Amino acid sequence: MRHKPLTPKEEMFCKEYLVDLNGTQAAIRAGYSARSAKQRAYLLLEMPRICDRINELMRARATRVETSADEVLRELLAVMRADATEITEYRRTCCRYCYGASNRYQRTRGEMERDREAHAKLSRERVDEGKPPLDAFDEKGGTGWDPRRDPKQECEECFGEGHGRVRIRDTRTLVGDARRLFDGIKQGKDGIEAKIRDRTKPAELVGRHLGMWNDKLELSRPKVRVKDFTGRKKRTADDDGETGDA
């Protein structure tokens, strides 16, 4: 029986099993009934010839891609262990008033220069129109605003809460596991979104490859009650073939 040729469905099951190592889904994709796919997969994976064929396909695939099971596991482990905060993080940073002189609105140096020039221009235009010039330019909290600084607990504007913002790292600088976890950038109506690979599936595959759990279907035979219509004493038969009084 071990060398009996596989049917087309069995061959398809073997190939589909390599996709995700999920027997139930492989059986469904191979054309078996979805209702009995779990039991069918259990029975198929108990057949030595099916196991031989799956192992043969795995070896052939490893040769084609010039890789090994160890390399695959290392890749899966890297994704599973990667820290998503190396790619994107939510940070609370200072508001415009946190570090301003006298807790007033603070500008960057460039903003201060541009605002001074805009104020001077508007003041000249008013004079040219015969209107009184503007009051002296108000520098408020001065310069030095840095949006990367932490909130100041004594701030009377944000009360130490600052402003929350999402930061996405320059993906050109990603290294190691973080680079494996990163799956591209999506530009949406709400801005840029960093896509991160799902780590649940790699963890599941690692566990299955290491034999931490299995997908075997456990079947138990139900007890059968035998009813006697002959008038003799009724008896029952359980799954071990033993009988007793009802």
C-alpha positions in Angstrom: 0.0 0.0 0.0 2.9 2.3 0.7 3.8 2.4 -3.1 0.3 2.5 -4.4 0.0 5.5 -6.9 -1.7 8.6 -5.5 -5.0 9.7 -6.9 -5.1 13.1 -8.5 -6.8 14.5 -5.4 -4.2 13.0 -3.1 -1.4 14.4 -5.2 -3.1 17.8 -5.1 -3.5 17.5 -1.3 0.2 16.9 -1.0 1.1 20.0 -3.0 -1.5 22.2 -1.2 -0.2 21.0 2.2 3.1 22.6 1.5 1.5 26.0 1.1 0.7 26.5 4.8 1.1 23.1 6.5 -2.6 23.2 7.3 -4.2 19.8 6.5 -7.8 21.0 6.7 -7.3 23.9 4.3 -5.1 21.7 2.0 -7.9 19.2 1.8 -10.5 21.9 0.9 -8.2 23.3 -1.8 -7.6 19.8 -3.2 -11.3 19.4 -3.8 -12.5 17.4 -0.8 -15.7 18.4 1.0 -15.3 21.3 3.4 -17.6 19.5 5.9 -15.3 16.5 6.2 -12.0 18.2 5.3 -10.6 18.0 8.8 -11.2 14.3 9.2 -10.1 13.6 5.6 -6.8 15.5 6.2 -6.3 13.4 9.4 -6.7 10.2 7.5 -4.5 11.3 4.6 -1.7 12.3 6.8 -1.8 8.9 8.5 -1.0 7.2 5.2 2.7 6.5 4.7 2.6 7.1 1.0 1.1 10.5 1.5 3.8 11.4 4.0 6.5 10.1 1.6 5.1 12.2 -1.1 5.0 15.4 1.1 8.6 14.8 2.2 9.6 14.3 -1.4 8.0 17.6 -2.4 9.6 19.4 0.5 13.0 18.2 -0.4 12.5 19.2 -4.1 11.3 22.6 -3.1 14.3 23.1 -0.8 16.6 22.2 -3.7 14.8 24.6 -6.1 15.1 27.6 -3.8 18.5 26.6 -2.4 17.4 26.9 1.2 16.9 24.6 4.2 14.3 24.2 7.0 16.8 25.9 9.4 16.9 29.0 7.1 13.1 29.1 6.9 12.8 28.9 10.6 15.4 31.6 11.2 13.4 33.9 8.9 10.1 33.1 10.6 11.7 33.7 14.0 13.1 37.0 12.9 9.7 38.2 12.0 8.1 36.8 15.1 10.6 38.5 17.4 10.9 41.8 15.6 9.9 45.0 17.6 7.4 47.1 15.7 8.4 50.2 17.6 11.6 50.2 15.6 9.5 51.1 12.6 6.7 53.3 14.0 5.9 54.6 17.4 3.4 57.0 19.1 5.1 59.8 21.0 4.0 62.6 23.2 6.1 65.8 22.6 6.1 69.4 23.8 3.6 72.0 22.8 4.5 75.4 21.5 4.3 76.9 25.0 6.2 74.3 27.1 9.7 75.9 26.7 8.7 79.4 25.6 9.9 82.4 27.8 7.3 83.0 30.5 5.3 80.1 29.1 4.4 82.0 25.9 4.2 80.8 22.3 7.6 79.7 21.0 8.9 79.8 17.4 11.8 78.3 15.6 14.5 80.6 14.4 13.3 80.5 10.8 9.7 81.2 11.9 10.8 84.2 13.9 12.6 85.7 10.9 9.7 85.2 8.6 7.2 86.6 11.1 9.3 89.7 11.7 9.6 90.3 7.9 5.8 89.8 7.5 5.1 92.2 10.3 7.5 94.9 9.0 6.0 94.6 5.5 2.5 95.0 6.7 3.5 98.0 8.9 5.1 99.7 5.8 2.0 99.1 3.8 -0.2 100.7 6.4 2.1 103.8 6.5 1.9 104.0 2.7 -1.9 104.0 2.9 -1.8 106.8 5.4 -2.6 104.6 8.4 -0.6 104.4 11.7 2.1 101.7 11.7 1.6 98.5 13.6 2.7 98.1 17.2 6.2 96.7 17.8 6.6 93.1 16.8 5.9 90.7 19.7 8.5 87.9 19.9 6.3 86.2 22.5 8.2 83.1 23.9 11.3 83.6 21.7 13.0 81.0 19.6 14.2 77.5 20.1 11.1 75.4 19.7 12.0 71.8 19.0 9.0 69.4 18.4 11.1 66.4 19.5 11.4 67.5 23.1 9.4 65.9 25.9 6.4 67.9 27.4 7.2 70.2 30.3 5.3 69.2 33.4 5.0 72.8 34.5 3.5 74.0 31.3 0.3 76.0 31.9 -0.9 75.5 28.4 -0.8 71.7 28.0 -0.3 70.8 31.7 2.5 68.4 30.8 0.4 66.4 28.3 2.0 67.8 25.2 0.8 66.6 21.8 0.6 63.0 20.6 2.0 62.2 17.2 2.9 59.1 15.2 6.5 58.8 14.1 7.6 56.6 11.2 11.3 56.0 11.0 13.3 56.5 7.7 12.9 53.0 6.3 16.3 53.3 4.7 17.9 53.0 8.1 16.0 49.8 9.2 18.2 46.9 9.9 17.9 43.3 11.2 14.6 42.0 12.3 12.8 45.3 11.8 13.6 45.3 8.1 12.0 41.8 7.8 8.9 43.0 9.7 8.5 46.1 7.5 6.1 45.5 4.5 6.0 48.8 2.7 4.3 52.2 2.9 0.7 53.0 2.1 -0.4 56.5 1.2 -4.0 57.0 2.3 -6.4 59.9 2.7 -5.3 60.3 6.3 -1.6 60.3 5.5 1.2 57.8 5.4 0.8 54.4 6.9 3.6 51.9 7.6 2.6 48.4 6.8 3.9 45.7 9.1 3.8 42.0 8.5 1.5 39.8 10.6 3.5 38.1 13.3 0.8 35.6 14.3 1.2 33.4 11.3 5.0 33.0 11.6 4.6 32.2 15.3 2.0 29.5 14.4 4.3 28.0 11.7 7.3 28.0 14.0 5.3 26.2 16.6 4.0 23.6 14.2 7.5 23.0 12.7 8.9 22.5 16.2 6.1 20.1 17.1 4.6 22.3 19.8 1.1 21.2 18.8 -0.5 19.1 16.1 -3.7 19.1 14.0 -4.6 15.5 14.6 -8.3 14.8 14.8 -9.3 12.8 17.9 -12.2 10.5 17.3 -14.1 8.6 19.9 -16.7 6.0 19.2 -20.0 6.7 20.9 -21.8 4.3 23.1 -24.6 2.3 21.4 -27.8 1.3 23.2 -29.4 -1.9 22.0 -33.2 -2.1 22.5 -34.6 -5.6 22.8 -38.2 -6.0 21.5 -38.2 -9.8 22.2 -39.3 -9.3 25.8 -36.0 -10.4 27.2 -34.0 -8.2 29.6 -32.7 -5.1 27.9 -28.9 -4.8 27.7 -26.5 -2.2 26.4 -23.2 -2.4 24.5 -20.5 0.1 24.9 -17.6 0.9 22.5 -15.5 -1.8 24.1 -18.0 -4.5 23.3 -18.9 -5.1 26.9 -22.6 -5.4 27.9 -24.5 -4.7 31.0 -28.0 -4.2 32.4 -29.7 -1.1 31.2 
